[in-house]
Each structure stands twice: as C-alpha cells, then as structure tokens.
Amino acid sequence: MQGKEVSPQEQDSLSRYRTFSRQEWAQLRGNTPLTLSEERIDALRSLNDRISIHEVEHIYLPLSRLIHLYVSATQQLYTATDTFLGSAYAQVPYVIGIAGSVAVGKSTTARLLQALLSDGPTRPKVELITTDGFLHPNRVLEERGLMERKGFPESYDLRRLARFMTDIKSGKPEVSAPIYSHLVYDIIPDQMQVIRQPDILIVEGLNVLQTGDGHRRKQHRLFVSDFFDFTIYVDAEEEDVKQWYIERFLTLRETAFRDPSSFFTRFASLTVEEGIEMASSIWQAINSPNLRENILPTRERAHLILHKGKDHFIQEVRLRKL
C-alpha cells in the first residue's frame, strides 16, 4: 500500500523552516535604507564572488532588518534579567555565526552584514573575525600529520577558540584572536586581532556550527556553536561550489600565487589545463570530503539558510521557525 502523497504546503508546515523565494524575501525589507554604494559593495566582494546592488537590496537588507530586530529583543531580555537580579552585567556582544563550504561566499556575506549592520539606526559597533586564525600553526599540523587535513575539525585549536568565545560572552574589555595569512598559508606569529566589547560580533568559518572535533569524549565540552545567538549557513550545490573553487584557483594562479612569499607560488607556472586538474584534485581530496563529512551535516542547525544558484545569487531563504 502506497503512502499518501504530501503536498508542498504540508511539507512546509512539517518543516522546521519557513521557506521564502527570492521575491518573497525581498518584500520583507520594510523601510530599511540602502547605505552602500556600488563601489563599496564591490570592495566587500570576495575574489571571484558575484554580488550586485540588487542582491543587497533583495537579500541582505531584509536580513539586516531581521538581525536588528533580534538584537533589540535580546538586549531587552538582558535588561529584564538585570532588573530581576538587581544588578548590571558587562556589555555582552550579540554573536552571529556564518558557516558553509570553501568558496561558497561566506566572507562576502560576513563583510556585507558587518557593513549593513554598522550602518543601522543605532550605529552599533560590529566586529568580524574568521576561525582561520584558530587553525593550528603549520609546524603543529606537520608534527601531527594533519597538513592534508587543514580545515577539518581536528586542524583547529578548538580549546583556544572556546576560550576566546567564553571571554567574549563574559564581557571582557579586550579579547585577542590570532591572525591567519592566506598568502603564507599560516598563522602570523606575534600578531593579534583585538576585540573590544562590540555590540555585534560576526564569526565566520567552515566549522562554526559543528559540535565536535572528530574525537569521541565522554565528558561534555563547550563548542563555538554554543555561544552563538544567530547562525547563517551559506548553501549551494556541491558541483557549483566546486566550479567556483576552480575559477578562484585559476584567478589566484595569475595573481596572489605569483607573489614570491606565497605558499602556493609553485602553482603560478601551471597552464590553464594543469590548473583545472590541480584544483579539481584538491577539491576531491580535501574540500569535498570535509564538506560532506563535517560541514554540510551542520546545515540544519542554522537559524537561516541562504541557498545560492549557479550564478552565485541567492534563490531561496529558509528561516527556522521559533
């Protein structure tokens, strides 16, 4: 006996998410003003990513409006708690996590949100960090045989990242994060990014929604995802992301890879065909397994999912129901 077919309306009612088409989401902008010029938008764009002023208007202005409403509601909750306890606590940032695959456009999303939220009606102070700074230095990865696993959960100093987030949520006046260089493909020694009590902190990285590092432990541990107030997953079909990764690799082959200090300078002399073959090989060996095993399984933990089409533009938005 065949089961009863479920209609799209019934599927949506059973889902944890409300799904919006691009047009439906754009209507939720309200009266949120566009404060970014085309030149500024272009400056915020990651290499080989595509972004337009219409994308900002249709997708990111409604999103910035939603986050401002959430921040305001959270601040009211803190005030209510302080009133109940009869005491005032140090300012605690509202923390936004942004996850997704390599080359999917997380950095563009993070920078656009930082700019738009900073231009909001209350002019909040918005800081942005990436979890790349919490990768173990190359020397440690080499000692542990993890250089080919860079970006996988075990390649991060998760204890240090958890301490950083604990200090942020404790309201410490200054909290420092290591800085990573994509040029030299390593942590920069003795350089730190100092975070000084922002109103909003955006944390962008591959693994920010994960709840483990690949090792089984009996005791409970804190994870970076435990500290987020709102989370976003930037999504796309793997074949599309792979193509974007290859395109980015070919562009870097003609630009950053030609810098003598680049870790990847040996790739600068590759032909186009050799570059495509090398990028495809790296994708298959490292980025695809990491996406399938560690990143994609966390997608349904996000509060909001932005799904991109082949043209890089967001076609669908899924917002988790309260």
N, C-alpha and C positions, 0 to 999 in steps of 0.2 A: 504494500500500500504506500503510495507516494505521499510525502508530507505536503501540507498546504503551502502554496507559494506566498512569500511575504512581500508585500508591496513596498516601494521606496519610502512611502510615508511611515509605514510600520517599522521599517528598518531604522529610520531616523529616530523614531520615538524610543526604540530599544537601545540605541547607541548612547555612549557616554558623552558624545559630542553633538553639538548643533553644527550643521554644515551649511556654508554660505558660498554661493557663486561669487565670482569677482564683482559682478554688478550689484548683487545684494549687499556685499560687504561695503562697497563704496558708498552706499546710501547711509551708512552709519557714521559718516564723518561728522555730521552735525554742523556746527559753525566753526569748527577747528580751522584756523587760518594756515595757509601755506607760507612758511617763513624762509624756505630755502630757495635760492636761485638755481638755475640750471647749472651754472658754473660750480656752485658749492656742491650740488648733488654729484656732479661728475668727479669732483675731488674726493668724495667719500666712497666712490665705487672701487671695488677690488679689481685686480688685474683680470681682464677678460670677462668680468661680470657685466651684465647689461642692466641698466637702470634708466628710467626716464622720469620726467616730472609728472607724467600721468600715473606711473606706478606709485610714486609717492602720494599723490592725491587719492588714488583709489584704494591703496592697501595700507600705507604707513600712517596717514593722517587718522583714519579710523582706529588703527592700533594704538597710536599715541594717545588718542582721546580715551580709549578703554583703560590704558595703564594709568593715566592721570586720575581717572575715577577710582581705580583700585588703590592707588597710593593714598588718595584723600580718605578713603574708607578705612584703610589700615591705620593711618595717623589718628583718626577718630577713635579707633579701637584702643590704641596705645594710651590716648588721653583718658578714656573711660577706665582703663586698668589702673593708671596712675591715680585717678580720683578715688577709686575703690581702695587702693593700698595706702593712700595718703602720702605718697612720695613721688618724686620725679626721677626718671632714669635718664642716662645719657642718650643723646640722639642716636637712633639705630637706622641705618640705611634700609630702604626697600630694595631687595636684591632680585634681579632678573637674570635667569639663566637662558642661554641660547645654544642649542645643540644641533648637530647634523653632520653629514659626511664631509670629508675633504672635498674642496672645490664646488660645494653646493651654494656658496654665497653667504655663509654665516657672518663673515666680517663686514660685508656691506650692510646687512641687516642691523648688526650691532652699532655700526657708526651712524647709520641713518637714524636709528632710535635715539642714540645719545644726542644727536643734533636737534631732533624734533622735541624731545622731552626737555632739553635745556632751554628751548625757546618757548616753553609752556607759560601759561598765565602767571604762575608763581615764581618763574625763573629758578627752578630747582638746580642744585649743583649735581651734575651727573658724571660719574666716573666710569671708565671701561677698562677691564683687564681681560687678558686671554690666559687660558690654562697652559699654554705653551711654556710659560715661564716656570711651571711646576714640573716640567719634564726633568728626569734625572740628567745631569751633565753627560756628555758623550763618553767621558772616561769611565763613569759608573756603568753606563749601558754596555760598553765594551767589556768591562770586567764581568758582567753578568750574562754576556752573550745575548743582549737584547737590542743591538743596533738595528737588526732587521725587524724588530717589533716596536719600533718607535711609533707612538700614537696609540698603541694598545694599552689597556688599563695598567698593566704591570710596569710600563715605562715611566709612569708618573710617580712623583713623591707625594702620594695621597695623604700621608700623615701631615706633611708640611702644608698642603692645601687645606686640609681640615682645620689646622691650627689658624691659618690665615682667616678662614671664614668664621671661626669661633671668635677671633679678635674683632672682626668687622661687626658681628652681631652682638658683641659685648659693648659696643660703643666706644672702643679705644680711640683716643685722639689721632693717633698715627699708626698705620699698619703698612708694612712693606711687602712687596711681591717681587720675585726675581724677574729679570727681563731676558727674553729669548730673541735671538737674531736668526731670521730665516736665511740671511746671506751666508753666515758661517755655520748655520745648522746646529747651533749650540747655545747654551746659557752664556750670557755675557758676565764674566767674573766682576764682582765688586760694583755692579750697577743694580739699582733697585727702583721700582716704581712705588712712590709713597702715596697712600690713600688717606686723606684727611677728612673723615666724617662727611661723606657726601649724603645728599638726600636720597639718591638712587645710585646703585652700583649695578652695572651690567657685567656679567661673567660669561664669556664666550669660549666654547671649546668642544672638541669631539665627544668627550666622555662625561659632560657635566650632569647628565641625567642618570648615570649608572649608579648602582648600589653595591658594587664590588670591584675587586681588582684581579679577579681570576683565581684567587686562593680561597679555599674554604677555611672558615674560622668559626669556632663555637660561640665566642663572645660577641656581643653587639658592638658595632663600630659606627662612628659618625661618618657620613659621606657628604660630599659637597652639595648634593641634591637636597639634603636635609635642611639647608639654610636658605633655600630659595622661596620667595614669596610668589613669583610668577615665572613660568617657563615656556619657552618657544622652541619648537622643532622645525627646522627648515628642511623640507622634504622634496624629493624628485625621484623619478625612475632611475634605477642604477645605470642603465645604458646611457641616459642623458648626462648624468654626472660624470661617467667615465669619459664621454666625449669632451665635456668641459675641462676635465683634468688634462686630457691630451692637448687640447688647444692652449691651455695655460702653460704646459710644459714647453710647447713649441715657441710660445712668446718669450718665456724665460730663457730659452736657448739662445735667443737673439739679443737679450738684454742683460738681466742680472747674472746669468751664468758666465758671461764674458768678463765679469769683474774678477781680477786675479785672486782676490780674497774669498771668492765664493767657494763653498764646499763642493759645489756641482760644476766647477769650471771645466772638468773633463768632458762634460756633455755639450759644451759650446760648439765643438767642431763636428757634431753629428749632422748628417744630412736630414732632410725632412723625413724621409722614409725611415732612417735609423732612429730619429727622434720619436716617431709614432710607435715604432716597435719597442723602444726602451720604455716609454710612458705606459704603453699597454702592459708590458711585463711587470712594471712596478705596481700598476693597478691590480693586476691579477694576483700578485704575490703578497701584497701588503694591504692596500686600501680596500679591496673588495672583501677579503676575509674579516677585516676589522669592522667594516660597515655591517656585514651580515651577522657576525657573531656578537658584536658589542654595542654598536650604535643604533642600528635600526630597531632592535628589540626594545629600546627605551622610548621609542616614538610615542607610544600610547600613554606614557607617564606625563607628557607635556600638557600644559593648560591650553596651548594654542598650537596648531599645526598649519604651517604655510606650505602649500603644495605648488611647486613650480612646473611649468610646461617646458617643452623643448627650447623655447625662445628665452628662457630664464625668467619670464614674467609669471607672477603668481596667478593661478587659475582658480584655486579653491582655498577657503579658510575654514578650519574646523576649530570651534571653541568648546572647551569642556563645559558641560553643564554643572551648575553649582549643586 
